[in-house]
Amino acid sequence: MATESDQIPARDTTDSGDAGAPASSPDPERAAAPDDVIREPDDIAPDTADGETGEARRVGPEGETEPMADGAEKPNPKAALVYNPIKVDGDALREQVVRIAEESGWEEPLFYETTVDDLGDDVTRQALEAGANAVLVAGGDGTVRAVSGEMSGSGIPLAIVPSGTGNLLARNLGLPLADPEAMIRAAFSGDRTPIDVGWARLTRDGGEVEEHAFVVMGGMGLDAAMIANTNPQLKKSVGWVAYVDGATRSLVNAKPFRVVYQLDGHRMHAARVQSVLFANCGSLQAGIELIPEASVTDGQLDVVIMQPKGFWGWLLVWRRVAWDNSFLRKFRAGRRVLSLRTKDNAVVYSRGRGVALAPQEPHPVQLDGDEFGEATHVQTRVDAGGLVVAVPPGHELPHA
């Protein structure tokens, strides 16, 4: 027989608002909402170790605590300047960079001077290892070449501050040659655009192999001999005009040489030439357009084979470079004249991702106006978009 207690229904404990519900027996379905996981306090690891306050902090390479600037979560970006103290006024340039960095909210810049033994590649490597977010370079074409080669593939932007005798890369990029401050500001707040970098693998007579970058152009033959014969003191005094002296002395003993060359993806050729140029850019000093259609963003190198025959052959070379390319091509009527003219082979233009050169005997090589000794074989290639350059806001590259 059922007792009165047996007839009393069990108490509903699902209502969490019922003060009489047993605290130790929650309904699992309701307790698991909303993520369907029941957690006990001991299941959750603490955010900080014992004794720590939980504040973000900066640590060094070995994990040691370092102070953070103004309590910021991360440091401001910083720039590095690599400059040739012979080509620029280092004091004035450093002062400009410090001032503009401060105005832009960047950290105090890093400064590196080049030397005879270090044209800029080693100190650029140091700047990148120090965490530079942008690099500025001020010097001649050799300094720009060395710094550009070291920065190729890094993704860090390079700002070219016009200085030195040539500044051929700056000229080919259409940068403001007479406004260094505009280029300094471009490092901090300008646009970024990728350009190509050329590489030349040189094999010496003894079998040694070395590879160097170039951003404007390199060559084997008369052009390299001309640079080797240029008086360095005269170049320092009068700039690129000194090359005229070197050219005059080189032409006296200029003799064609036999070379086998091959563009990537094309058949092999053999010719007697005075010079073979491989170029990333086409403009030279004094407004001379050696290769009018050369582009630093097309992922290819332009190859120029100079093979004049005698005095009249050199006149054809000069007409093609100094008159046709640099003057007539600028006008519609001039381009019409060029289209009707009979072609000659004193200057032959080609284009490809690289070219291999093998002269019968060692010949001098130049890269961006610097002599690199003699080589028995040259293999060139292009690193498409390998270098990021900083340009003023809204600036568009010529021939891009």
C-alpha positions in Angstrom: 0.0 0.0 0.0 1.5 3.3 -1.0 2.3 5.8 1.7 1.6 9.6 1.5 5.2 10.3 0.8 5.2 7.9 -2.2 2.5 10.0 -3.8 4.4 13.3 -3.7 6.0 14.0 -7.1 9.8 14.5 -7.4 10.9 18.1 -7.2 11.8 19.7 -10.6 15.4 20.9 -10.4 15.7 22.2 -14.0 14.7 25.7 -13.1 18.0 27.4 -12.1 16.0 30.2 -10.6 14.5 27.9 -7.9 16.2 28.7 -4.7 15.5 25.2 -3.4 17.3 23.4 -6.2 20.4 21.5 -5.1 23.5 23.5 -6.0 25.6 20.5 -6.7 23.3 19.0 -9.3 22.9 21.3 -12.3 21.2 20.1 -15.4 24.0 19.2 -17.9 22.1 20.4 -21.0 21.4 23.9 -19.5 24.9 24.2 -17.9 26.6 23.4 -21.2 25.0 26.3 -23.1 26.1 28.1 -25.2 29.2 26.3 -26.4 28.2 22.8 -25.4 31.3 22.3 -23.2 31.1 21.8 -19.4 34.3 23.3 -17.9 35.5 23.0 -14.4 37.7 25.8 -13.0 40.8 23.6 -13.0 40.4 22.9 -16.8 41.4 26.4 -17.8 45.1 27.3 -17.9 46.0 30.8 -16.5 47.0 33.5 -19.0 50.2 34.4 -17.1 52.7 32.5 -15.0 52.8 32.9 -11.2 53.9 36.3 -10.2 53.4 37.9 -13.6 51.2 41.0 -14.1 50.0 40.1 -17.5 51.4 43.2 -19.2 52.8 42.9 -22.7 56.6 43.3 -22.8 59.5 43.2 -25.3 62.2 40.5 -25.0 65.6 40.3 -26.5 67.2 37.5 -28.6 67.9 35.5 -25.4 64.5 36.1 -23.9 65.6 38.9 -21.6 63.2 41.6 -20.8 63.7 44.9 -22.7 61.9 48.2 -22.0 59.2 49.2 -24.5 59.1 52.8 -25.8 56.3 54.8 -24.3 54.4 51.6 -23.3 53.7 50.9 -27.0 52.8 47.4 -28.0 55.4 47.4 -30.7 58.3 49.8 -31.7 57.9 52.3 -34.5 59.5 51.5 -37.9 63.0 52.7 -38.5 65.0 53.5 -41.6 68.7 53.1 -42.5 70.8 55.4 -44.6 73.8 54.0 -46.6 75.9 56.7 -48.1 79.2 57.3 -49.8 80.9 60.1 -47.8 83.0 61.1 -50.8 79.9 61.7 -53.0 77.6 63.5 -50.5 77.6 65.9 -47.6 77.1 63.3 -44.8 76.3 65.8 -42.0 73.6 67.6 -44.0 72.1 64.4 -45.3 72.0 62.8 -41.9 70.3 65.9 -40.4 67.6 65.8 -43.2 66.9 62.1 -42.6 66.6 62.5 -38.8 64.3 65.5 -39.2 62.0 63.7 -41.7 62.0 60.5 -39.7 60.9 62.4 -36.6 58.1 64.2 -38.5 56.9 60.8 -39.9 56.8 59.2 -36.4 59.6 56.7 -37.1 62.4 55.8 -34.8 65.8 57.4 -34.9 67.5 56.2 -38.2 70.6 54.0 -38.6 73.5 55.4 -40.5 76.2 53.5 -42.5 79.2 54.9 -44.5 80.6 53.0 -47.4 84.4 52.5 -47.9 86.8 51.5 -50.6 86.5 47.9 -49.4 82.8 47.9 -48.8 80.8 49.6 -51.6 77.6 49.2 -49.6 76.7 45.5 -49.7 78.1 44.6 -46.3 76.6 47.6 -44.4 73.3 47.1 -46.2 73.3 43.5 -44.8 73.9 44.9 -41.4 71.0 47.4 -41.8 68.6 44.6 -42.8 69.7 42.4 -39.9 69.1 45.4 -37.6 65.5 45.4 -38.7 65.4 48.4 -41.0 61.9 48.9 -42.5 63.3 51.1 -45.3 66.8 51.8 -46.7 68.0 55.0 -48.3 71.1 55.1 -50.5 73.1 58.1 -51.5 76.2 57.8 -53.7 77.3 57.0 -57.2 76.1 54.3 -59.5 78.5 51.8 -57.9 77.0 52.4 -54.4 73.4 52.1 -55.7 74.4 48.8 -57.5 75.9 47.3 -54.4 73.1 48.2 -52.1 70.4 47.1 -54.6 72.0 43.8 -55.0 72.1 43.1 -51.3 68.4 44.2 -51.0 67.2 42.1 -53.9 64.6 39.7 -52.6 64.3 41.2 -49.2 61.0 43.0 -49.8 62.3 46.1 -48.0 61.9 49.3 -50.0 64.9 51.2 -51.2 64.9 55.0 -51.7 67.5 56.4 -54.1 68.6 59.9 -53.0 70.1 61.6 -56.1 73.9 62.1 -55.8 77.1 61.1 -57.4 78.2 61.3 -61.0 75.6 59.3 -62.7 72.5 58.3 -60.8 71.5 56.3 -63.9 69.0 54.2 -62.1 67.3 57.3 -60.7 67.3 58.9 -64.1 65.8 55.8 -65.7 63.1 55.6 -63.0 62.2 59.3 -63.7 62.9 60.3 -60.1 63.4 64.0 -59.1 67.2 64.4 -59.6 67.3 67.9 -58.2 65.1 67.3 -55.1 66.8 65.0 -52.6 64.3 65.8 -49.9 61.4 64.4 -52.0 63.2 61.1 -52.2 64.0 61.1 -48.5 60.3 61.6 -47.8 59.4 58.8 -50.2 61.3 56.4 -48.0 58.9 57.2 -45.1 55.6 57.9 -46.9 56.0 57.3 -50.6 54.6 54.6 -52.9 56.4 51.2 -53.3 56.9 49.6 -56.7 58.9 46.5 -57.7 61.6 46.6 -60.4 63.9 44.0 -62.0 67.4 43.3 -61.0 70.0 41.8 -63.3 72.7 39.3 -62.2 75.9 38.4 -64.0 77.8 35.2 -63.2 81.5 35.7 -64.2 83.9 32.9 -64.9 87.6 33.8 -64.6 90.5 32.5 -66.6 91.5 30.3 -63.6 88.0 28.8 -63.3 86.9 31.0 -60.3 83.2 31.9 -60.5 81.5 34.9 -58.9 78.1 36.6 -59.3 77.3 40.3 -59.0 74.1 42.3 -59.4 73.5 45.2 -61.8 70.5 47.5 -62.0 71.3 49.6 -65.1 73.5 47.7 -67.6 76.7 45.7 -68.0 78.8 44.7 -70.9 81.8 42.9 -72.3 84.3 44.5 -74.7 84.9 48.1 -75.7 82.5 49.6 -73.2 84.3 47.8 -70.3 87.7 48.8 -71.7 86.5 52.4 -71.9 85.6 52.4 -68.2 88.8 50.7 -67.3 90.8 53.4 -69.2 88.9 56.3 -67.5 91.0 58.3 -65.1 89.4 58.0 -61.6 90.6 61.4 -60.5 89.2 63.0 -63.7 85.9 61.2 -63.1 85.8 62.5 -59.6 86.4 66.1 -60.9 84.1 66.3 -64.0 81.8 63.3 -63.6 80.6 61.3 -66.5 82.4 63.6 -69.0 85.6 61.7 -68.0 84.3 58.7 -70.0 85.0 60.7 -73.1 88.7 60.5 -72.3 88.4 56.8 -71.6 86.6 56.2 -74.9 89.2 58.2 -76.9 92.0 56.1 -75.5 90.1 52.8 -75.9 89.1 53.5 -79.5 92.7 53.8 -80.6 93.4 50.1 -79.9 89.9 48.9 -80.4 89.7 45.6 -82.2 86.7 43.3 -82.8 86.7 40.0 -81.0 84.9 36.8 -81.7 82.2 35.8 -79.2 79.6 33.0 -79.1 76.4 34.2 -77.5 72.9 32.7 -76.8 69.7 34.3 -75.5 67.6 32.0 -73.3 65.3 30.0 -75.5 67.1 30.9 -78.7 69.7 29.3 -80.8 73.4 30.0 -80.5 75.2 32.8 -82.5 78.8 33.6 -83.3 80.0 37.0 -84.3 82.9 39.4 -84.4 81.9 42.3 -82.2 83.3 45.4 -80.5 81.0 45.2 -77.5 78.0 43.2 -76.1 75.7 45.0 -73.7 73.1 43.5 -71.4 70.8 46.1 -70.0 68.0 46.5 -67.5 67.6 50.2 -68.4 68.1 52.1 -71.6 69.0 55.7 -70.8 72.5 57.1 -70.4 73.9 60.4 -69.4 73.3 63.6 -71.5 69.9 62.3 -72.6 71.3 59.5 -74.8 68.8 56.7 -75.3 70.8 53.6 -76.0 67.8 51.3 -75.8 64.6 53.4 -76.1 62.1 50.6 -75.3 64.0 49.1 -72.3 61.8 48.6 -69.2 62.8 47.8 -65.6 59.5 46.0 -65.0 59.2 43.6 -68.0 61.2 40.8 -66.5 63.6 40.8 -69.4 67.1 42.1 -70.3 67.8 44.0 -73.4 70.9 42.8 -75.3 72.8 45.1 -77.7 75.4 43.7 -80.1 77.7 46.4 -81.5 79.6 45.1 -84.6 80.6 48.1 -86.7 83.0 47.6 -89.6 85.6 50.3 -89.9 85.1 54.1 -89.6 81.7 54.1 -91.4 80.5 51.4 -89.1 81.1 53.6 -86.1 79.3 56.4 -87.8 76.3 54.1 -88.1 76.5 53.2 -84.4 76.6 56.9 -83.5 73.7 57.8 -85.8 71.6 55.0 -84.4 72.2 55.9 -80.7 72.7 59.6 -80.7 70.4 60.6 -83.5 67.8 58.0 -84.2 67.1 56.8 -80.7 67.7 60.0 -78.8 66.1 62.5 -81.2 64.1 61.2 -84.2 62.2 58.6 -82.2 60.7 61.4 -80.0 58.6 62.7 -82.9 56.0 61.2 -85.1 57.6 62.4 -88.3 60.9 61.0 -87.1 59.5 57.6 -86.3 58.0 57.6 -89.9 61.5 58.3 -91.3 63.0 55.4 -89.2 60.3 53.0 -90.4 61.4 53.7 -94.1 65.1 53.5 -93.5 67.1 50.5 -94.6 68.2 48.4 -91.7 71.9 47.9 -90.9 73.6 45.4 -88.6 76.1 47.8 -87.0 73.9 47.6 -83.9 71.6 44.6 -83.3 69.0 44.6 -80.5 67.6 41.5 -78.8 65.6 40.8 -75.6 65.3 37.8 -73.3 65.5 36.6 -69.7 69.2 36.2 -69.9 72.2 35.9 -72.3 75.4 33.7 -72.2 78.6 35.1 -73.6 81.7 33.1 -74.4 84.6 35.0 -76.0 87.5 33.2 -77.6 89.8 34.8 -75.0 89.2 36.6 -71.7 87.7 40.1 -72.1 87.0 42.9 -69.7 83.5 43.2 -68.1 81.8 46.2 -66.6 78.6 46.4 -64.4 76.9 49.7 -63.9 80.0 51.6 -64.7 82.4 49.7 -62.5 85.1 47.5 -64.0 85.0 43.8 -62.9 88.2 42.5 -64.6 88.3 39.9 -67.4 86.1 36.9 -67.8 86.1 33.9 -70.1 82.3 33.4 -69.7 79.4 35.5 -68.6 75.9 34.2 -67.8 73.3 36.8 -67.1 69.8 36.4 -65.6 67.0 38.7 -64.4 65.3 38.7 -61.0 61.9 40.0 -62.1 60.5 42.4 -59.5 63.3 41.5 -57.2 63.8 45.1 -55.8 61.2 47.2 -54.2 61.9 50.9 -54.7 60.3 53.9 -52.9 59.0 56.7 -55.1 57.1 59.9 -54.4 53.3 59.5 -54.1 51.6 59.1 -57.5 54.9 58.7 -59.4 54.7 56.5 -62.5 57.8 54.8 -63.9 58.7 55.5 -67.6 58.3 52.5 -69.9 56.6 50.5 -67.1 
